[in-house]
Amino acid sequence: MKGANYRVVLDACVLANHGICDLFLRLAEHPRLYSPIWSSEILDETTFRYLK
């Protein structure tokens, strides 16, 4: 089994929280449960949260 090909958007609230982000990215490793995606706008929002 190669893993699932479900695409899931990870929002800034997930990416900004180290524990949650680690969990979700590990679930996307082999054999993956889904394929994570995010946009540059989501990454910008994550960066903005760290600068506050």
GUROVO-829009 format. One line per field, with one value per residue (C-alpha): residue number from 0; residue in three letters; x, y, z. Coordinates in steps of 0.02 Angstrom, whole numbers, m for minus. Example, Ala and Ser with C-alpha at 12.3 -4.5 7.8 and 13.67 -1.06 7.14 Angstrom:
2
n = 0, 1
res = ALA, SER
u = 615, 684
v = m225, m53
w = 390, 357
//
This chain:
52
n = 0, 1, 2, 3, 4, 5, 6, 7, 8, 9, 10, 11, 12, 13, 14, 15, 16, 17, 18, 19, 20, 21, 22, 23, 24, 25, 26, 27, 28, 29, 30, 31, 32, 33, 34, 35, 36, 37, 38, 39, 40, 41, 42, 43, 44, 45, 46, 47, 48, 49, 50, 51
res = MET, LYS, GLY, ALA, ASN, TYR, ARG, VAL, VAL, LEU, ASP, ALA, CYS, VAL, LEU, ALA, ASN, HIS, GLY, ILE, CYS, ASP, LEU, PHE, LEU, ARG, LEU, ALA, GLU, HIS, PRO, ARG, LEU, TYR, SER, PRO, ILE, TRP, SER, SER, GLU, ILE, LEU, ASP, GLU, THR, THR, PHE, ARG, TYR, LEU, LYS
u = 0, 72, m39, m193, m203, m328, m276, m301, m272, m174, m225, m116, m190, m121, 48, 81, 60, 218, 140, m12, 93, 214, 71, m13, 149, 198, 29, 74, 236, 248, 125, 32, m147, m164, m66, m50, m63, m58, m45, 79, m57, m73, 116, 114, m20, 84, 236, 129, 72, 253, 296, 158
v = 0, 167, 271, 375, 513, 620, 802, 895, 1081, 1119, 1291, 1414, 1362, 1187, 1240, 1367, 1240, 1134, 982, 975, 1014, 873, 750, 797, 794, 624, 556, 612, 509, 334, 248, 412, 435, 592, 721, 887, 1049, 1233, 1398, 1540, 1644, 1511, 1512, 1703, 1697, 1571, 1685, 1832, 1736, 1708, 1892, 1946
w = 0, m53, 58, 37, m91, 5, 2, 165, 191, 349, 411, 506, 673, 642, 572, 710, 850, 855, 938, 824, 670, 711, 732, 568, 469, 542, 488, 312, 311, 239, 240, 231, 283, 177, 76, 167, 71, 118, 28, 38, 123, 259, 286, 293, 428, 525, 516, 571, 725, 777, 759, 880
//
